[in-house]
Amino acid sequence: MLKPILVGALLASTTIAPALAQADTDITVVLSEELDLVEPCMATRSNIGRVVLQNISETLTELDVRGDKGLTSRLAESWEDKGDGTWQFKLRPDVKFSDGSAFDAADVKHSFDRVFSDQITCESKRYFADTALTFTVVDDLTIDIKAEPAQPVLPLLMSLVTIVPSETPMEFVRDPIGTGPYKLTEWTAGQQIVLERRDDYWGEAPAVTKATYVFRSEPAVRAAMVEAGEADIAPQITAEVANNPATDFSYLNSETVYLRVDNQDAPTTDIRVRKALNAAIDREAFIGTVLPEGTELAVAMVPPTTLGWNPDLSPPAYDPDQAKAWLEEAKAAGVDTSLPIEIIARTENFPNVTEVAEALTDMLTDVGFNASLRMVEVAEHEQYYSKPYPESEGTRLVLAQHDNSRGDPVFSMFFKYASEGTQSGVNDPKVDDLIARASAATGDERAALWSELFAYVHDEIVADVLLFHMVGLSRVSERLDFTPTIATNQQLQLSEIGFK
């Protein structure tokens, strides 16, 4: 069922382009898919983040997911809880955007106004749940941000929104202007994106002077390019080609792979059908075959390092006979179990995603689901992943990855499970109540409420088909001084790369 990966044959039939001359401090990064956007407010999407986040555009705060420094300053030097849901942020002086204009509090306000505008669909908006933010410019380097309801983790939330100049229009841009150490100097659609180091950056000058991003869909090709000196970093490769200890790194990955189930569509409105979906899948069969060893079975939308993790939850047992029995029960109760169920998967979302999606479709078909698969590019995938969902006969299961490396479920639970969540398939008053109470709580109470929510979503309503907590594999040229970490999953800060 799980198709073997014929890497040798692939390499034998693939021609790698000749090496291009480059300076010793220039690098080439080979990504898994062509970017449809280089837009700062979409920098929470992994491949866009690897180009934009903290390279072109910076955030007020930054979470150290590589070490133990916790929340650190970026464009905000300090912050203070003023009470009543208001936090005051003191901004870094003498910062300029890449167009030469000065950074100030008005730019911060405009950046958030833009994210929350109904004239543009920004991905970072979804992380703020139903929190309403009010921005008051105190002076050029001071801004008050009031959250209603109050957000104990508001400074952490500031790590999600990149800052743009106040002149930036309320539409996606192709020439992003940021305060980061690099500026975009070329974007040739389908070929490459080029960033060059700024001489007027406010911080320390990075070692990398120029970064060229190219795109190749096959992981074996990406790995071969680094081996041949055609590229310096391939952030995503597969276990099948990760065979060189000197260049290949495995790292903790904060991504969770799952099938989003719309609980409002027939036949998945019925909990027996949702249970059958889960029982039909042999999760263990994927690990060590199309997914690398070390991949863990998921019981929550967030990784085990997250606040409120519930250790009492177990992955659904693989039981195809039970899956068939639940489908029969649902059918006997009047549920039309013959309705089509289409899996929508995104090409190059993660290594071997096509093989995973095909196997999932086969497993559902084997127990009696009318299942089919459609592989789509990233822009089309977003149409099915976020509301409003297109109508369909039957329902669609969206195969996706969700990244939460920030240690708190607030970055996941509202937009994945709340009734008004952008990517939610759930409409449940208890879920909404638990999310609201956990988001406003602190300390042990916050952890306990998140733990209760994890259990309710997993056991009581069977909201989705949770699959895997992923392991990342990257190949890095031996000429670089750089070790991938959990951060590599969503960003690739060029300032962290050195040369041996």
Secondary structure, DSSP 8 states (H G I E B T S, - for coil): ------HHHHHHT----------TTEEEEEESS--S---GGGTTSHHHHHHHBTTTB-BSEEEESSSS-EEEESSEEEEEEEETTEEEEEE-SS-B-TTS-B--HHHHHHHHHHHH-TTS--GGGGGGTT-EEEEEEEETTEEEEEEES--TTHHHHGGG-B---TT--SS--SS---SSSEEEEEEETTTEEEEEE-SS-SS---S--EEEEEE-S-HHHHHHHHHTTS-SEES---TTT---TTTEEEEEEEEEEEEEE-TTSTTTTSHHHHHHHHHT--GGGGBTTTB-TT-EE-SSSS-TTSTT--TT-------HHHHHHHHHHHHHTT--TTSEEEEEEETTSSTTHHHHHHHHHHHHHHTT-EEEEEEE-HHHHHHHHSSS----SSEEEEEEEEE--SS-GGGTHHHHHSTT-TT-----HHHHHHHHHHHH--HHHHHHHHHHHHHIIIIIS--SEEEEEEEEEEEE-TTEE----GGGGT---GGG-EE-
